[in-house]
Every structure is written in C-alpha cells, then in structure tokens.
Amino acid sequence: MKKKTYVIIGLAAAAAVAIFYFSRSKEDASQKVKAQKGLFEIVVSTTGELQASSMVRIDAPDELRGRNVRVGDVKILDMIPEGTIVDSGDYVASLDPSSLDNTKKNTETELEQIRSQYENALVDTSLNLKSLRDNIQNLLFNLEESKIIVEQSIYEPPATQRKAQNDYERALRNYEQEQKKYQLRKEQETGKIKDIQIRLMRKEDEYKDLMTLLSKFRIFAPSPGMIIYYKEWSGDKRKAGSSINPWDKTIATLPDLSVMVSKTYVNEVDISKVKAGQSVRVGVDAFPDKKYTGAITSVANTGEQLKNSDAKVFEVLVLMNESDTILRPSMTTSNEILISSTSNVVYLPLEAIYADSLPFVYRSNGTKQIVITGEMNDNFRIIEQGINEGDEVYLSTPPHPETFKLAGQELIPLIRERETKKKEEENRKENEKSEFRRRRGQGEGFGGQFPPPDGQRRQGQRQGGGQRQGGGQRQQGGGGRR
C-alpha cells in the first residue's frame, strides 16, 4: 500500500514539474521587442518599368492619312529584332501591301472607266457641235438667198415685196436662234468635258498617292539608336503580325538612353499622398545591387484600369537622377516614394500595438501600458507618449493577459481630447462635402470652381482582446518583423 502511495505522489510531482516547464516554455515563446528610436519614414512602394525620357518615333508613312487614300488597318509584315542597333537609313520593318490590293484594283478600274468616259465625251462633243455648225451654215445660205429676193422684189407688187421681206426676217431669226443654240450647246459640252476631266485628275492623283504609299511600305530608321518595339494601350508590344492604322501608326521607337524615367502606377488609396517633386528610391530587378534615386515629375489627374486588373490606378513618372549604360527600356523597377520623414522618434512594430477603447501595449514588466500613437507605415508606428526607447514589449498577446496591471491612465484625457478634435474635423469635412454636392446639384460654383473633396486617412484595426493596428506604408528604417 505504501509503495502504491509513493508511486502516485511521484507521478503527481512529475506532472507538476511538467506543467511548470510547459508554462515557462509557452511564456518564453511569446516574442518580445524593444522600442527603437531614430529616423521614421513613410513611403509608398510601387512596381514600374523603365522608359526613355525622350524618343524618336518610327512611324508608318504619313500618306496613310492622305486625303485621296482611304486606308484601314495595315499589318506589319516583318520587323527586325527588338534591341537591334541601327544607323540612320537602316531597314526596320515592312508593311503588308495585300491590305491595299483591292483598293489598288478598284482604283485602276475606276481610272480606266473615267478615261474612257473622257475620250467618248470628246468625240461626242465634236460630232454634236459639227452638226450644229453645219446647220448654221445652211441657215446662213437661206438668209443670203432671202436677202437677194428682197432686193429684187422692189419691182414687184407690194404683196410680193411684203412676202419677200417676211421670208427674210424669218430666215434671219432662224439663223440667230441657231447661233444661240450652238453657243449654249457648246458651253454645255465644255462643262461636261471639264467635269469628267476633273474626276479624271482626282482619280489620277488618288492612284498616284496610292502608288507612293505602297512604295513607302518598307520602313527605315530616321536616326541612329536602339530599336524598341512600340507598346500599345493594351500593354502589348507591336511586332510582326500586329496592325497599325492611320491614327496610330507608330511601329517602334529609338529611345534616348541617357535620361531614363521609371513609369509606375499608384493605387487610388495612396494617390492623395503623392505629389510632384517628391524623392524616390529606385531599384532595378535585373540589377538588385544597383540603387538609384529620382524625383516625381508628373502625377496623372485621372485614374485608369490596367489590363487584367480591377483596381483604379494613377500614372506617375519618376525622372531618374543617375545615368547608367546598363539600363534598358522595359526593365522592371521597384519604386519607394518618400511621403514623409521624421527623425529622433520612438516607434514599435504594428504587431505590438493594440486598440480596444484605448491604444495600449503589453510590457514585459507585467503592465498593460496605455500609449499615444502617431503616424504609421507598413511595419511600424510612432509612439508619442507612454513608451521610451529600449522599453521591452510583447509582439503578440502574452500568456494570462488579464493579470497585467493597467498603466498610463494619465494619458486618457489627452487621447479623448484628440478623439474629439478628430471627430470635429471629420464632421467639418463631411459638411463641406455635403455643401459641395448640394451646390453642384444646383449648378452653383465656389468662386467659379468646385473644390475637390478632402482625402480621408485609412487605418485598419484588429479585433479580439484589443485590436492590433495595421495599414499604412512601408518603413525603411527600424527593426522588427512585419
């Protein structure tokens, strides 16, 4: 019996030891981090691609837009490889002439028909006018005979004289009418021939322009450089088999590689923070060890939806400060747009900060410390009050959080005051938006212009045992994990 009792006591002791070590190991597993102090940056990180700041376009012939030639889509039959170094006058591409075969045949047929009409009109006019001239000549003979009869009738009775005079006047009238008829017919025939002649000249010009266009279907480089295929609005590059049209006739480009631009897109959530002139750190995926700098030169006023994407984005151009011969257009870039920078501030990882009704952290000394928070980025948030440099806090909810003592109650009035001011500011902005919508609906303006609505700052929070704060932009300095 004693032996059995000893065994039970031994097992209970072993279980107690195991529970102790298990609880200690669980507590030790909770990661901790020390508050850091230093430079705090807020950046917007984007992906983009390199392109030349300026370039020479290689276009299809201007005759595609000719007044006399109607051309739709034309296919690119052949093109030299992208990246080829060319000199001025070197061959670049050729266009498919088969797209104009029907146009050429129809133009030739119409030209032959108009030429035949012109020749027939000349012959018909000549015959018609000759017939009228012969008739005029006959009437002239009749007129002269009537005149002779009138002169000889002076010795005849008065009745005979009157008849001779009437015949003469009738012959004169017929002669004059025929002359007027001839003149009118001549003008008509001349106008008819002139109309056909104008149509013929236009068709000849059209055919000439068409043949000139076809002769320029071989495209040559206008200046030295590296061939870069032109990118369409859809994002696809033009190559052999692609189509061009009179209003979008660029085939390729010759970029100036001495000045490069990183073309990127910023989502609609962050675009209100991005301004022209802001500094940018630029990396190139092809050369991860290389680092460049630049500045924003332009920010699009209107958003767009990229191919295979539902998000609305805004185009941003970053002019790079450095020139490097290894950089090529279309290389993928990483861009870190510096929104703001604050030095000598205390900050903690976002994972360590919670928010229930008040923001707080779990300190390693067993206290639940209320804090006043400031700006945040992708990974960290500024702690304005409540935590000092070097203070150690938990990155995740520690074991037995209910045993932690609440500290920092003296900060509550300051937090409430900030919340009140923030609420008043939100109400003011909402009132301004409502007034803006009301006036816009009534057709009124604000001094001739409508003011843009104020942007709103977005902040995520986590629920459960307090809410962990997140969101914002990536921070370049400071330790901790995301």
Secondary structure, DSSP 8 states (H G I E B T S, - for coil): -HHHHHHHHHHHHHHHHHHHHHHHHHHHHS-EEE-EEEEEEEEEEEEEEEEESSEEEEE--GGGG-SS-----EEEEEE--TT-EE-TT-EEEEE-GGGGHHHHHHHHHHHHHHHHHHHHHHHHHHHHHHHHHHHHHHHHHHHHHHHHHHHHGGGS-HHHHHHHHHHHHHHHHHHHHHHHHHHHHHHHHHHHHHHHHHHHHHHHHHHHHHHHHHHT-EEE-SSSEE-EE-B-TTS-B--TT-EEBTTB-EEEEEE-TTSEEEEEEEETTTGGG--TT-EEEEEETTEEEEEEEEEEEEE-SS-EE-TT--SEEEEEEEEES---TT--TT-EEEEEEEEEEEEEEEEEEGGG-EESSSEEEEBTTSEEEE-EEEEE-SSEEEEEES--TT-EEESS--SSGGGSEEE-GGGHHHHHHHHHHHHHHHHHHHHHHHHHHHHHHHT--BTTB----------EE--SSSEEEE-S---SS--S--
